Amino acid sequence: MAFIKCLLILLSVVFTHAIYAVQPDVLLAKVYDESKHGNIEDYLVSEKFDGVRAIWTGDKLITRKGNAINAPAWFTTPLPPIWLDGELWIARNKFALVSGIVRTKIPNNHDWQSVVYQVFDMPDPTLPFSARYKSYTDLVAGLNTAHIKAVKQHRFENTQLLTHYFKDITKQGAEGVMLHLASAVHKSGRNNTLLKLKPYLDAEALVIEHLPGKGKYTGMLGALKVKTASGQTFKIGTGFSDAQRQTPPAIGSTITYRYHGLTKNGLPRFASFLRVREPL
């Protein structure tokens, strides 16, 4: 009997993992280019929150990759049986903190008290984003709970007003802005209906080698040799603290780096280490 009980528990765990390891159909952003996306009045614009993407399936919180997020019951209880998309967020420049809290298998109630679910969409393939914005705003207002908030969207008549908003919030520490085509129905994948504008670009790469440091960095990391998903390899030698140079990101780990455009050879210009991208 005990063996059967253990087997049932094991099967339950495997089955649950199989369900939530499936990636949800989410909308992904492309990079905003004024020369291609000049009709600013057609977009609703919001702050880009540097948190952990979280999809509420109607009964579970999962990541972009489909993995379960172990939030406390009190955190998810107010959420309705409706598909929502949003970001688990604490504050500007607090990504590492919220990422650590979200990855914890056994949720710490005290830590989760600081987390807010910033809802920015209520996916529906039949409704334009302008209607979905009203829907999720009304829904969140009806929940009347402090840890679930509706992301405010703005309209701008021209790029000058957008630029003013962008500069204002990034000076305050915001990661950037998101532009969502107001007339677009929800469609999964990366397309031009959702755009991101940041003061720098960022991307991910696989660590393939530790290169030794010289001078004051002798005996420590000098640079990481990394490889992108497209197979390009290059070095990243800046952005590390002394502690990170002493204990660098492991070979085989994924890191996020920031850069400012591409060189004529298609490599990231002024690439700088940002953080280790923990699996979610």
Summary of the structure (lengths in Angstrom):
residues: 280
radius of gyration: 20.9
end to end distance: 35.7
largest distance: 71.0
contacts: 776
relative contact order: 0.14
helix: 27%
strand: 31%
